Amino acid sequence: MKRRALLLGLLVLSSGAGMANAQPGKKARVGLLTPGVGLSPRHEVFRDALRTHGWVEGQNLTIEYRFGGDDYERLRALADDLVQLKVDVIYAATAPSAQAAKIATRDIPIVFHTLNDPVRAGLVASFSRPGGNLTGNAGLGPELDRKRIELLKEIVPAVVTVLINPSNVMTAPRLGVVEDAARALKLQTRAIEASDQKSLDRALQTMARNKPAGLIEEGGLIEYAPNQNQLIKQAAAYVDRILRGARPFELPIEQAEKVDVVVNLKTAKALGISMPMTVLHRADHVIE
């Protein structure tokens, strides 16, 4: 789902130890489990972050990449594959990846990165005491969804179309949060499903016919979200600590330190939208 709709979009680590401090003679094997079809800039951030901790791919580090594409069910088989390879750590780049890895193993440490609530998703027992073999960080998407709806009403107070992936187990609870928040602000919501490229094309065609004033998707006019690169670097720092002997249940779930508001005035102009000054004053970054 790489396309970005030309509509209003609201997005529904510590420093390195240095190469000299990496464990002498140890070659680590990390499994990277994620949807998608290939390396992305976010995966590069993860690799670069590991390098700052002394883990260099091709030298003392091997990364086993497993991409599930649009099929979340395939993540289960890929997680089993990583377990068979006996990787040292599994880095699960999404909540569905972490859930697949959790089912696959209770022994191999799993570090996850998700914008969802990991307790609500059933990944860990609590933030302070994760328990089991999982830890990681969370952007707490459901809580941010309420604020996204508030921002949306400030800009275009009308019907909100929510583009959802029914294959993601976190869709239902997050959709409920969005609908409740919209209802409180007297906004109507309309949910449209898309789980792969073909269904996304159909969904965008449907939305074009209905002409919604607002669309909750990734990218677009305005973004209200944690800094993804920061969260990925945090996850890499936890992978490093586990490779050096830490146990997942000893590492509390980390949260985003800051949520950024990014406004794209180019898109606003193309859509004929006058961005309220109340929104611009809160923006951390403005694209002109």
Buried (B, 14 or more C-beta within 10 A) or exposed (E): BEEEBBBBBBBBBBEBBEBEEBEEEEEBBBBBBBBBEEBBEBBEBBBBBBBBBBBEEEEBBBBBBBBBBBEBEBBBEBBBBBBEEEBBBBBBBBBBBBBBBBEBBEEBBBBBBBBBBBBBBEBBBEBEEBEBBBBBBBBBBBEBBBBBBBBBBBBBEEBBBBBBBEBBBBBEBBBEBBBBBBEEBEBEBBBBBBBEEEBBEEBBEBBEEEEBBBBBBBBBBBBBBBBBBBBBBBBBBBBBBBBBEBEBBEBBBBEBEEBBBBBBBEBBEEBEBEBEEEBEEEBEEEEE
